[in-house]
Amino acid sequence: MNTQQQTVDGGVCNGDAAADYRRDGHVTVRELLSPTEVAAMRDAVTAAVQRDLDAASVSPLEERDTYGKAFLKHMNLWARYEEVAEQVLSPQLGRVAADLMGVEGVRIYHDQALFKEPGGGPTPWHQDQYYWPIDTVNAITMWLPLVDLHRDMGMLQFASGSHRKGYLGHLPISDQSEEVLDNHVREQGYPIVSEPAMRAGDATFHAGWTLHAAPGNSSGLMREVMTVIWVADGCRVTEPVNPNQARDITRWMPGLRPGDAVASELNPLTYSRAKAPVARK
């Protein structure tokens, strides 16, 4: 498989990385975080995940559906754990997201720790933005390994160029999305791109409409990944078109209605070329 690999210099993506992102709908950024920085993020995230697990019951892997087997998901950790907030709200990360999208500033939509267990199942083909009631294509997901990854652990793969098609239908992550979108990828002839390996602190970034998936984790190691979603500052909430979007408004944009700017207390500005980020209370 082909891979796209770009680097970051001083926390700022170069022009080639942004051009590749616009063309392909995804890009790999090597050494986004230093070993010290990713170690701090891993300490914060894994501690938060463990606290979540201690407070909840998790069904055995074999008893879960396709979505449940794909990963253990822990959402919006930054809003619940101060140590995670220090990592997720980093202007360094926000600036990379803004540079790739070519926008003036970005706000947090939400974060997710996605831990794929040893023996965990595949993640079906899907589009993230199916879940997001927003009026912009300038939405981006960072997928950052907290440990070194190799292909057997369930590396993310992308259908390059698929973001240009936009919305592809009512297809939440499921067996149906895998079947329908796998056929679409084949019919369209999109190149399927995946890294053979990633170091802790490397990251991929992909657009909201980019088709992506991941194989199961056939290794004996936990695939520890932290994700953050940003949207362009100034974008607005749209009328939800499915129940998942309605839930997203309530969970990630509390108090907002269609037509409002995405700027609730859970959507802080983390990077702006024109103004300083809003301080957290």
Secondary structure by P-SEA (a helix, b strand, c coil): cbbbbbbbccccccaaaaaaaaaccbbbbcccccaaaaaaaaaaaaaaaaaaaaaccccccccccccccccccccccccccaaaaaccccaaaaaaaaaaacccbbbbccccbbbbcccbbbbcccccccccccccccbbbbbbbcccccccccccccccccccccccccccccaaaaaaaaaaaaaaccbbbbbcccccccccccccccccccccccccccbbbbbbbbccccccccccccaaaaaaaaccccccccccccccccccccccccccccccc
